[in-house]
Amino acid sequence: MHIQALFSRQAFGTYIRRLIVRFPIILAITVITTVCFIRTALSNGENYRLVFAAALAFPWTIFAALLAERFEWRRLYSLFVQLGTALLAVSYYFLFPSDVTVATPIAFIRWGILVVIGCIAFLSLPYDFKDAQRLWYSGAKVIRSALIALIFGIGLALGLMLATFAVSYLFGILNHHEDTILTYVNSIVFGIFTTWLFLAQLPSPKNTTPVGLGKIPQLFLEYIWLPVVAVFLAILYVYFGKILVTWHWPEGGVANWVLGFLSLGFLAYLISYTTDTYSPRAKLRYFNTFFLTGLPMLGILFLAIGLRIQQYGITEKRYLVVAGGILLLILSCYYRFSKTKKIQFIPYLVALFLLVASVGPFNMFSVSLASQTHQLQHLLEKNQMLQNGKIVSMKNETQLPPEDVERITSIVRYLVDFKGLNRIQPWFAAPIEIATSGYETERNILKSLGFTTNGYVLDTTQFSFANYPRNRIPQTIDVRNYDYVIEAVRMLKGNQPEDVSAGDFGNFRFSLNQPATITMLRNGVFLGSIDLAPLIRSLRTTYGTKSAKQYLRDDELTQVIQTNKGSLQFIITDISGDVQENGTVSIWDISFTILGSR
């Protein structure tokens, strides 16, 4: 699609009709997702699952639509395949927990990998992947279309945002509804306008004409990117020489530098594949040298990450570093010694590695959990806390080396986060007590091991209460008999007083006076104060002394204050602090809402 068509009424209508014919299912998904997102955002509901599912459906449904175009499937069959693909992707919505706080990282990592594989699929497979140059041109067009759509979307969103604030400031007619208007604006711009503009520019698999990068990107690649890659190569070789001279093994972080450097080099090779950067002979010499000299760097990568794994076991990140190193080793050997040097090899091999890493029998999650469990078993047996396959609670954790205490705590936290407690359950005589928060579950396990510390003091002096979430249902506040509301006031221990304007009702200043008293001024005149210590003591008596955040009802966190201007309703939304040995309550962080009268 030519951008100029946006300013031509006749051409614009033609493009819209063509867009509806090519991508009817995707357009429906964008509209439904945008509407649902607006509804949930305005009602303070949870919408992250919806966004994740739609983002997954987007590339895979495009892939199905372009595949139908390439093989010229019948219209009904094409619609059926697109709809089926979209439903399979959207079904991922139900794999996410309804509460984001209990979602494991595994669900999000797998989602990200599936999105990446979907993008690789629609960037390559529907087009002529046997012809390297045509495939490169297609990929360049798609990426350019995405950048253009994103630039137009951001520009339009910023313009409308500034216009909204200008109308509000100059005319005062929006009545503090700017956030609502911007929710509509941003959702429509990025959910519909930007995605539709991107789809309208997607090249057809049946008609891929050459398109270049343009002069400026080529100059950037020739005079900045490739020299920087060469400089990084020199730096890494100097570091390699330092290792040989000092015989000091490389640090674990070196693996990330090597991986990033080689990835930049391969990306430069992809971009320069059909450009006029350098002469063909000079470009061939440059990249042949790059692929060959990168091989010793991969040796440093494997050595560095191997030492890290030997010390601390495998995690998802280390698994991906190793997989990335193997991938780069295969690619380096292929492009240095092969005569064909087809670029199709890169996206397909990347997709294969990602697929194996996420869902294969030796995926990163199962391998990492097994490794960390083995690490924990070794540490416990070393300190005689695991004997004959059963936990033996220690008497005093101060007898353990500090590094072992830290490692045990870290691994327990990892197993809690990645839902791997079933692997260590047989070690315990009683079932592991699973709490509502991962932090509390971690504390329960450490207490079963005999710990009274977990790197920090496991005391019962801390408290944390909030009035959200409660089944994700918005709570209503009765504002009758009150004239104004001051929302989302937050105060931190030791900070300056908080100044808030309530428009015609005056300027307010809130001060957090230790240990637990909030003082309020209105237009510089003392309005009232509230001591929250009795409330905190009462809540701790009712709900115990758990330091993890506990969610309560609004009425349990609401106080009514009598002032010289009538009553104020003081509604706490979040509060945390501690209680000292002498019973003194100290507030560290508090957020609240005020309802007041004239």
PLY file of the C-alpha trace (Angstrom):
ply
format ascii 1.0
element vertex 598
property float x
property float y
property float z
element edge 597
property int vertex1
property int vertex2
end_header
0.00 0.00 0.00
1.29 3.48 -0.89
1.00 5.91 2.00
-0.27 8.57 -0.41
-3.42 6.45 -0.80
-4.46 7.55 2.68
-5.09 11.01 1.26
-7.08 9.78 -1.73
-10.71 8.96 -0.97
-11.15 6.64 -3.96
-7.86 4.78 -3.46
-8.47 4.56 0.28
-11.80 2.78 -0.26
-10.17 0.39 -2.71
-7.46 -0.51 -0.25
-9.95 -1.04 2.57
-12.02 -3.42 0.43
-8.89 -5.30 -0.59
-7.84 -5.48 3.05
-11.19 -6.97 4.09
-10.93 -9.57 1.34
-7.34 -10.55 2.25
-7.51 -10.58 6.06
-11.14 -10.75 7.27
-10.41 -12.88 10.35
-7.48 -10.75 11.50
-9.48 -7.54 11.12
-12.27 -9.06 13.20
-9.76 -10.07 15.88
-8.33 -6.53 16.07
-11.79 -4.96 16.41
-13.01 -7.45 19.04
-9.75 -7.20 21.00
-9.82 -3.40 20.95
-13.44 -3.23 22.14
-12.85 -5.77 24.91
-9.64 -4.03 25.97
-11.42 -0.68 26.28
-14.27 -2.20 28.28
-11.98 -3.96 30.74
-9.60 -0.98 31.03
-12.41 1.44 31.85
-13.86 -0.94 34.42
-10.44 -1.52 36.05
-10.69 -5.17 35.09
-7.89 -7.55 34.09
-7.05 -7.52 30.38
-3.52 -8.84 30.10
-4.68 -12.33 29.06
-6.73 -10.83 26.23
-3.78 -8.84 24.91
-1.43 -11.83 25.08
-3.88 -14.10 23.25
-4.53 -11.51 20.51
-0.79 -10.88 20.07
-0.28 -14.63 19.59
-3.17 -14.94 17.13
-1.93 -12.01 15.01
1.22 -13.51 13.37
-0.18 -17.01 13.06
-3.40 -15.87 11.38
-1.38 -13.68 8.99
0.70 -16.76 8.19
-2.44 -18.76 7.38
-3.86 -15.96 5.19
-0.63 -15.49 3.21
-0.24 -19.24 2.80
-3.76 -19.37 1.33
-2.81 -16.60 -1.12
0.35 -18.35 -2.21
-1.33 -21.68 -2.97
-4.54 -20.01 -4.21
-6.88 -21.93 -1.94
-10.58 -21.60 -2.43
-12.19 -18.73 -0.55
-14.22 -20.87 1.87
-11.28 -23.16 2.61
-9.02 -20.14 3.20
-11.48 -18.63 5.68
-11.80 -21.96 7.47
-8.00 -22.30 7.85
-7.64 -18.69 9.05
-10.45 -19.10 11.56
-9.08 -22.39 12.85
-5.60 -20.90 13.26
-7.01 -17.89 15.10
-9.07 -20.07 17.45
-6.05 -22.23 18.27
-4.01 -19.15 19.10
-6.78 -17.47 21.07
-7.25 -20.69 23.08
-3.95 -19.78 24.74
-6.04 -17.24 26.65
-7.34 -20.05 28.83
-3.83 -21.32 29.62
-3.02 -18.12 31.50
-4.17 -17.91 35.12
-6.89 -15.32 35.68
-4.69 -13.74 38.34
-1.37 -12.47 36.97
0.20 -12.73 40.44
0.05 -16.54 40.32
1.14 -16.92 36.69
4.44 -18.74 36.26
7.22 -17.39 34.03
6.88 -20.55 31.95
3.57 -19.43 30.44
4.99 -16.05 29.41
8.26 -17.46 28.03
6.45 -20.06 25.93
4.06 -17.38 24.70
6.99 -15.20 23.61
8.66 -18.08 21.78
5.43 -18.97 19.95
5.02 -15.32 18.87
8.60 -15.25 17.54
8.10 -18.53 15.64
4.84 -17.16 14.21
6.64 -14.03 12.97
9.39 -16.16 11.39
6.70 -18.31 9.74
4.79 -15.47 8.07
8.01 -13.63 7.15
9.37 -16.56 5.17
7.25 -19.63 4.44
4.41 -18.04 2.43
6.91 -16.35 0.13
9.29 -17.94 -2.35
11.68 -19.35 0.23
13.63 -21.27 -2.45
14.81 -17.99 -3.98
17.04 -16.27 -1.40
16.86 -12.82 -3.01
13.06 -12.82 -3.34
12.79 -14.01 0.26
15.07 -11.16 1.37
12.99 -8.61 -0.55
9.78 -9.95 1.02
11.22 -9.78 4.53
12.50 -6.25 3.91
9.06 -5.14 2.74
7.33 -6.65 5.76
9.77 -5.05 8.22
9.52 -1.70 6.45
5.71 -1.95 6.57
5.84 -2.59 10.32
8.14 0.39 10.92
5.97 2.72 8.82
2.79 1.61 10.60
4.46 2.01 14.00
5.77 5.50 13.19
2.36 6.63 11.90
0.63 5.10 14.93
2.94 6.75 17.46
2.67 10.09 15.66
-1.12 9.94 15.55
-1.38 8.87 19.20
0.92 11.69 20.35
-0.99 14.24 18.29
-4.35 13.18 19.68
-2.96 13.07 23.23
-1.67 16.65 22.93
-4.98 17.74 21.44
-6.85 16.16 24.35
-4.72 17.95 26.94
-4.99 21.23 25.00
-8.80 21.07 24.94
-8.87 20.18 28.62
-6.54 23.03 29.60
-7.90 25.76 27.31
-11.63 25.06 27.52
-12.00 23.01 30.69
-14.79 20.93 29.14
-13.45 17.40 29.69
-14.14 17.48 33.43
-11.11 15.34 34.36
-12.01 12.59 31.87
-8.69 12.80 30.01
-7.65 9.29 31.07
-10.87 7.81 29.72
-10.50 9.62 26.41
-6.86 8.59 26.06
-7.84 4.96 26.74
-10.19 5.13 23.74
-7.64 6.96 21.60
-4.65 4.71 22.26
-6.70 1.52 21.99
-8.16 2.50 18.63
-4.91 3.89 17.23
-2.72 0.93 18.16
-5.40 -1.78 18.11
-7.01 -0.88 14.78
-5.31 1.93 12.85
-1.70 0.73 13.24
-2.45 -2.95 12.65
-4.67 -2.24 9.64
-2.03 0.04 8.12
0.55 -2.70 8.56
-1.70 -5.34 7.00
-2.54 -3.08 4.04
1.16 -2.83 3.16
1.95 -6.56 3.37
3.25 -7.79 0.00
1.43 -10.58 -1.74
3.32 -13.89 -1.97
2.49 -13.91 -5.70
4.02 -10.50 -6.37
7.34 -9.75 -4.69
9.24 -6.97 -6.44
12.77 -5.95 -5.41
13.06 -3.25 -2.78
16.27 -1.88 -1.30
17.16 -0.53 2.08
17.80 2.96 0.83
21.01 4.99 0.85
21.01 6.05 4.51
20.65 2.51 5.99
23.37 1.29 3.63
25.73 4.07 4.74
24.92 3.28 8.40
25.68 -0.38 7.80
28.92 0.32 5.91
30.45 3.08 8.04
29.06 2.38 11.54
27.63 -1.10 12.05
30.30 -3.22 10.36
33.24 -1.22 11.81
31.69 -1.52 15.29
31.45 -5.30 14.83
35.14 -5.33 13.86
36.08 -3.26 16.93
34.15 -5.62 19.22
35.95 -8.55 17.62
39.29 -6.92 18.39
38.26 -6.25 22.02
37.23 -9.87 22.52
40.52 -11.11 21.06
42.46 -8.86 23.45
40.41 -10.38 26.30
41.20 -13.82 24.90
44.90 -12.95 25.06
44.49 -11.82 28.65
43.01 -15.22 29.54
46.00 -17.00 27.99
48.54 -14.75 29.72
46.99 -14.65 33.20
45.39 -18.09 33.00
42.33 -16.57 34.68
39.12 -18.28 33.62
36.49 -16.02 31.98
33.60 -14.62 33.99
30.07 -15.89 33.29
28.94 -12.54 31.89
31.45 -12.83 29.03
29.13 -15.38 27.39
26.46 -12.71 26.99
28.93 -10.32 25.33
30.11 -12.97 22.87
26.54 -14.04 22.10
25.44 -10.45 21.51
28.47 -9.59 19.35
28.11 -12.63 17.08
24.36 -12.08 16.79
24.99 -8.49 15.63
27.43 -9.82 13.04
24.92 -12.32 11.65
22.21 -9.66 11.58
24.58 -7.42 9.59
25.16 -10.30 7.20
21.43 -10.74 6.70
20.85 -7.02 6.08
23.76 -6.71 3.65
22.83 -9.87 1.73
21.47 -8.09 -1.36
22.69 -4.53 -0.75
25.49 -2.75 -2.55
27.50 -2.31 0.65
31.15 -2.74 -0.42
32.00 -4.73 -3.51
30.81 -8.36 -3.59
34.42 -9.59 -3.27
35.21 -7.28 -0.33
31.96 -8.18 1.42
32.70 -11.90 0.97
36.17 -11.47 2.47
34.79 -9.47 5.41
32.15 -12.00 6.42
34.32 -15.06 5.73
36.83 -13.53 8.13
34.06 -12.76 10.61
32.68 -16.32 10.57
36.15 -17.83 10.96
37.39 -15.51 13.73
34.11 -15.94 15.58
34.80 -19.63 16.22
37.42 -19.07 18.99
35.02 -16.60 20.60
32.44 -19.36 20.78
35.03 -21.41 22.65
35.22 -18.63 25.25
31.41 -18.57 25.40
31.14 -22.29 26.12
33.97 -22.14 28.66
32.43 -19.18 30.52
28.88 -20.54 30.62
30.18 -24.04 31.44
31.93 -22.73 34.55
28.74 -20.92 35.55
26.65 -24.08 35.10
29.17 -26.14 37.07
28.86 -23.71 39.98
25.15 -22.91 39.96
23.44 -25.41 37.65
21.29 -24.79 34.58
18.60 -22.12 34.45
16.44 -21.01 31.52
18.81 -18.15 30.75
21.90 -20.36 30.76
20.08 -22.96 28.68
19.33 -20.30 26.05
22.93 -19.07 26.11
24.17 -22.61 25.43
21.52 -23.14 22.73
22.42 -19.78 21.18
26.09 -20.74 21.18
25.37 -24.07 19.45
23.17 -22.25 16.91
25.89 -19.70 16.15
28.49 -22.47 15.88
26.39 -24.28 13.26
25.74 -21.05 11.35
29.39 -19.96 11.48
30.59 -23.28 10.09
27.87 -23.30 7.43
28.49 -19.79 6.13
32.29 -20.10 6.31
32.73 -23.46 4.62
29.55 -23.89 2.53
29.47 -22.68 -1.08
25.72 -22.00 -1.16
25.34 -19.68 1.87
21.55 -19.49 1.66
19.98 -17.07 4.11
16.88 -19.29 4.43
18.96 -21.45 6.74
18.98 -18.79 9.50
15.24 -18.28 10.25
14.39 -21.97 9.97
17.22 -23.06 12.26
16.30 -20.34 14.79
12.66 -21.47 14.76
13.70 -25.12 15.20
15.94 -24.30 18.18
13.21 -22.19 19.82
10.66 -24.96 19.33
12.92 -27.60 20.85
13.80 -25.26 23.73
10.17 -24.55 24.60
8.22 -27.78 24.03
10.68 -30.55 23.22
11.46 -33.47 25.55
14.59 -31.62 26.68
13.00 -28.18 26.89
14.59 -25.44 28.96
12.05 -25.68 31.78
12.31 -29.39 32.52
16.09 -29.38 32.17
16.46 -26.31 34.41
14.12 -27.68 37.09
15.97 -31.00 37.13
19.32 -29.23 37.39
18.27 -26.90 40.20
16.67 -29.77 42.10
19.95 -31.70 41.84
21.82 -28.61 43.07
19.51 -28.34 46.08
19.86 -32.04 46.84
23.65 -31.74 46.77
23.62 -28.72 49.12
21.26 -30.39 51.59
23.23 -33.66 51.62
26.47 -31.73 52.01
25.10 -30.03 55.12
23.46 -33.27 56.40
19.98 -31.81 56.00
18.88 -34.57 53.62
19.51 -38.10 54.84
18.12 -41.27 53.27
15.98 -39.11 51.01
14.26 -37.29 53.90
14.64 -33.76 55.28
16.39 -33.46 58.63
15.59 -30.06 60.11
18.72 -28.33 61.39
18.97 -26.80 64.83
20.88 -23.64 63.96
21.32 -22.33 60.44
24.25 -20.14 61.53
26.35 -23.32 61.38
25.88 -23.33 57.58
28.29 -21.45 55.33
26.65 -18.13 54.28
27.04 -18.99 50.59
25.13 -22.26 51.13
22.32 -20.41 52.94
22.06 -18.02 50.01
22.10 -20.82 47.41
19.48 -22.92 49.25
17.23 -19.88 49.56
17.71 -18.96 45.91
16.90 -22.47 44.65
13.80 -22.75 46.86
12.59 -19.42 45.50
13.22 -20.66 41.95
11.27 -23.89 42.52
8.38 -21.89 43.98
8.32 -19.45 41.05
8.49 -22.18 38.39
6.07 -24.56 40.11
8.68 -27.26 40.69
7.82 -28.16 44.28
6.52 -31.59 43.24
10.15 -32.55 42.63
11.12 -32.04 46.30
7.82 -33.06 47.94
9.00 -36.67 48.54
11.75 -35.30 50.78
9.23 -33.97 53.30
7.22 -36.08 55.74
4.17 -33.76 55.42
2.78 -32.00 52.35
4.42 -28.66 51.58
2.17 -25.84 52.75
1.26 -23.80 49.66
0.33 -20.22 50.58
-1.50 -17.60 48.52
1.80 -15.85 47.75
5.05 -17.34 46.52
6.97 -15.46 49.18
4.92 -17.05 51.96
5.31 -20.51 50.40
9.06 -19.98 50.29
9.04 -19.06 53.99
7.06 -22.21 54.84
9.60 -24.44 53.07
12.58 -22.72 54.70
10.96 -23.07 58.12
10.51 -26.79 57.41
14.25 -26.92 56.78
14.87 -25.28 60.14
15.69 -21.81 58.84
14.77 -18.69 60.75
16.38 -16.48 58.13
16.23 -16.51 54.34
18.89 -13.99 53.55
16.70 -11.46 55.35
15.23 -11.71 58.83
12.17 -13.94 58.85
10.60 -11.87 61.58
6.95 -11.26 62.30
7.29 -7.52 62.84
6.49 -6.47 59.28
2.99 -5.93 57.90
1.49 -5.21 54.49
-2.23 -4.74 53.78
-4.18 -3.66 50.69
-7.81 -3.55 49.57
-7.22 -5.08 46.12
-7.61 -7.34 44.24
-10.86 -9.03 45.18
-11.85 -11.34 42.34
-11.00 -8.46 39.99
-14.41 -6.88 40.62
-14.33 -3.05 40.88
-15.44 -1.81 44.29
-17.93 1.04 44.55
-17.52 3.86 47.04
-20.52 5.66 48.47
-19.80 9.37 47.89
-23.08 10.67 49.25
-22.72 13.50 51.79
-19.24 14.28 50.43
-18.28 17.10 48.05
-14.86 16.11 46.74
-12.52 13.16 46.34
-8.71 13.09 46.40
-7.42 9.86 44.87
-4.14 7.95 44.85
-2.17 9.91 47.43
1.06 8.06 48.18
3.51 8.80 50.98
6.85 7.19 51.85
8.73 7.19 55.11
11.20 10.06 55.26
9.83 11.87 52.19
8.64 15.46 52.00
4.95 16.30 52.58
2.64 15.59 49.66
0.81 18.57 48.10
-2.44 17.87 46.24
-4.88 20.24 44.56
-8.62 19.56 44.76
-9.59 22.37 42.39
-12.20 24.71 43.82
-12.08 22.86 47.14
-8.57 24.05 47.91
-4.98 22.84 48.17
-4.15 20.04 50.59
-0.89 19.04 52.23
-0.44 15.57 53.75
2.45 14.76 56.09
3.49 11.33 57.36
4.61 12.00 60.92
6.29 9.06 62.55
5.52 6.71 63.89
2.09 6.32 62.23
0.22 9.63 62.09
-1.07 11.43 58.98
-1.48 15.20 59.37
-3.66 17.18 56.92
-3.63 20.89 56.05
-6.14 22.65 53.79
-5.04 25.96 52.26
-2.33 26.12 54.92
-4.76 25.66 57.81
-4.71 22.56 60.03
-7.59 20.30 59.00
-7.07 17.19 61.10
-4.88 14.15 61.77
-5.27 10.43 62.11
-3.23 7.92 64.11
-3.21 4.60 62.21
-1.41 2.61 64.91
-4.64 1.31 66.57
-5.93 0.15 63.18
-2.70 -1.73 62.38
-2.63 -3.43 65.79
-6.28 -4.49 65.34
-5.62 -5.92 61.87
-2.58 -7.85 63.08
-4.65 -9.26 65.94
-7.31 -10.37 63.45
-5.13 -11.64 60.60
-1.91 -12.63 62.33
1.63 -11.47 61.73
2.33 -12.60 58.18
4.66 -10.14 56.47
3.42 -11.02 52.96
0.76 -8.72 51.54
-2.79 -9.51 52.69
-5.86 -8.29 50.84
-8.75 -6.98 52.93
-12.18 -5.43 52.42
-12.61 -1.68 51.89
-14.46 -1.24 55.17
-11.58 -2.85 57.08
-9.20 -0.19 55.77
-11.53 2.81 56.07
-11.44 5.38 58.86
-13.76 8.34 59.45
-12.04 11.50 60.75
-13.87 14.36 62.44
-12.34 17.71 61.46
-13.20 21.37 61.95
-14.78 21.23 58.46
-16.91 18.15 59.02
-16.05 14.49 58.55
-13.49 12.98 56.19
-13.51 9.42 54.94
-9.94 8.05 54.87
-9.70 4.93 52.64
-6.36 3.08 52.65
-5.56 1.28 49.39
-2.10 0.01 50.36
-0.03 0.21 53.54
3.16 -1.44 54.78
5.53 -1.02 57.70
6.68 -2.72 60.88
5.96 -3.00 64.59
8.87 -2.61 66.98
9.43 -4.68 70.11
7.87 -2.00 72.30
4.70 -2.05 70.18
5.38 1.16 68.25
3.92 1.05 64.72
6.01 2.55 61.93
4.64 3.14 58.41
7.02 2.81 55.46
4.64 3.23 52.53
0.96 4.20 52.36
-1.51 5.02 49.56
-4.97 6.35 50.30
-8.07 8.15 49.02
-9.88 11.00 50.80
-13.59 11.88 50.63
-14.41 15.26 52.15
-16.94 18.05 52.51
-16.66 21.80 52.08
0 1
1 2
2 3
3 4
4 5
5 6
6 7
7 8
8 9
9 10
10 11
11 12
12 13
13 14
14 15
15 16
16 17
17 18
18 19
19 20
20 21
21 22
22 23
23 24
24 25
25 26
26 27
27 28
28 29
29 30
30 31
31 32
32 33
33 34
34 35
35 36
36 37
37 38
38 39
39 40
40 41
41 42
42 43
43 44
44 45
45 46
46 47
47 48
48 49
49 50
50 51
51 52
52 53
53 54
54 55
55 56
56 57
57 58
58 59
59 60
60 61
61 62
62 63
63 64
64 65
65 66
66 67
67 68
68 69
69 70
70 71
71 72
72 73
73 74
74 75
75 76
76 77
77 78
78 79
79 80
80 81
81 82
82 83
83 84
84 85
85 86
86 87
87 88
88 89
89 90
90 91
91 92
92 93
93 94
94 95
95 96
96 97
97 98
98 99
99 100
100 101
101 102
102 103
103 104
104 105
105 106
106 107
107 108
108 109
109 110
110 111
111 112
112 113
113 114
114 115
115 116
116 117
117 118
118 119
119 120
120 121
121 122
122 123
123 124
124 125
125 126
126 127
127 128
128 129
129 130
130 131
131 132
132 133
133 134
134 135
135 136
136 137
137 138
138 139
139 140
140 141
141 142
142 143
143 144
144 145
145 146
146 147
147 148
148 149
149 150
150 151
151 152
152 153
153 154
154 155
155 156
156 157
157 158
158 159
159 160
160 161
161 162
162 163
163 164
164 165
165 166
166 167
167 168
168 169
169 170
170 171
171 172
172 173
173 174
174 175
175 176
176 177
177 178
178 179
179 180
180 181
181 182
182 183
183 184
184 185
185 186
186 187
187 188
188 189
189 190
190 191
191 192
192 193
193 194
194 195
195 196
196 197
197 198
198 199
199 200
200 201
201 202
202 203
203 204
204 205
205 206
206 207
207 208
208 209
209 210
210 211
211 212
212 213
213 214
214 215
215 216
216 217
217 218
218 219
219 220
220 221
221 222
222 223
223 224
224 225
225 226
226 227
227 228
228 229
229 230
230 231
231 232
232 233
233 234
234 235
235 236
236 237
237 238
238 239
239 240
240 241
241 242
242 243
243 244
244 245
245 246
246 247
247 248
248 249
249 250
250 251
251 252
252 253
253 254
254 255
255 256
256 257
257 258
258 259
259 260
260 261
261 262
262 263
263 264
264 265
265 266
266 267
267 268
268 269
269 270
270 271
271 272
272 273
273 274
274 275
275 276
276 277
277 278
278 279
279 280
280 281
281 282
282 283
283 284
284 285
285 286
286 287
287 288
288 289
289 290
290 291
291 292
292 293
293 294
294 295
295 296
296 297
297 298
298 299
299 300
300 301
301 302
302 303
303 304
304 305
305 306
306 307
307 308
308 309
309 310
310 311
311 312
312 313
313 314
314 315
315 316
316 317
317 318
318 319
319 320
320 321
321 322
322 323
323 324
324 325
325 326
326 327
327 328
328 329
329 330
330 331
331 332
332 333
333 334
334 335
335 336
336 337
337 338
338 339
339 340
340 341
341 342
342 343
343 344
344 345
345 346
346 347
347 348
348 349
349 350
350 351
351 352
352 353
353 354
354 355
355 356
356 357
357 358
358 359
359 360
360 361
361 362
362 363
363 364
364 365
365 366
366 367
367 368
368 369
369 370
370 371
371 372
372 373
373 374
374 375
375 376
376 377
377 378
378 379
379 380
380 381
381 382
382 383
383 384
384 385
385 386
386 387
387 388
388 389
389 390
390 391
391 392
392 393
393 394
394 395
395 396
396 397
397 398
398 399
399 400
400 401
401 402
402 403
403 404
404 405
405 406
406 407
407 408
408 409
409 410
410 411
411 412
412 413
413 414
414 415
415 416
416 417
417 418
418 419
419 420
420 421
421 422
422 423
423 424
424 425
425 426
426 427
427 428
428 429
429 430
430 431
431 432
432 433
433 434
434 435
435 436
436 437
437 438
438 439
439 440
440 441
441 442
442 443
443 444
444 445
445 446
446 447
447 448
448 449
449 450
450 451
451 452
452 453
453 454
454 455
455 456
456 457
457 458
458 459
459 460
460 461
461 462
462 463
463 464
464 465
465 466
466 467
467 468
468 469
469 470
470 471
471 472
472 473
473 474
474 475
475 476
476 477
477 478
478 479
479 480
480 481
481 482
482 483
483 484
484 485
485 486
486 487
487 488
488 489
489 490
490 491
491 492
492 493
493 494
494 495
495 496
496 497
497 498
498 499
499 500
500 501
501 502
502 503
503 504
504 505
505 506
506 507
507 508
508 509
509 510
510 511
511 512
512 513
513 514
514 515
515 516
516 517
517 518
518 519
519 520
520 521
521 522
522 523
523 524
524 525
525 526
526 527
527 528
528 529
529 530
530 531
531 532
532 533
533 534
534 535
535 536
536 537
537 538
538 539
539 540
540 541
541 542
542 543
543 544
544 545
545 546
546 547
547 548
548 549
549 550
550 551
551 552
552 553
553 554
554 555
555 556
556 557
557 558
558 559
559 560
560 561
561 562
562 563
563 564
564 565
565 566
566 567
567 568
568 569
569 570
570 571
571 572
572 573
573 574
574 575
575 576
576 577
577 578
578 579
579 580
580 581
581 582
582 583
583 584
584 585
585 586
586 587
587 588
588 589
589 590
590 591
591 592
592 593
593 594
594 595
595 596
596 597
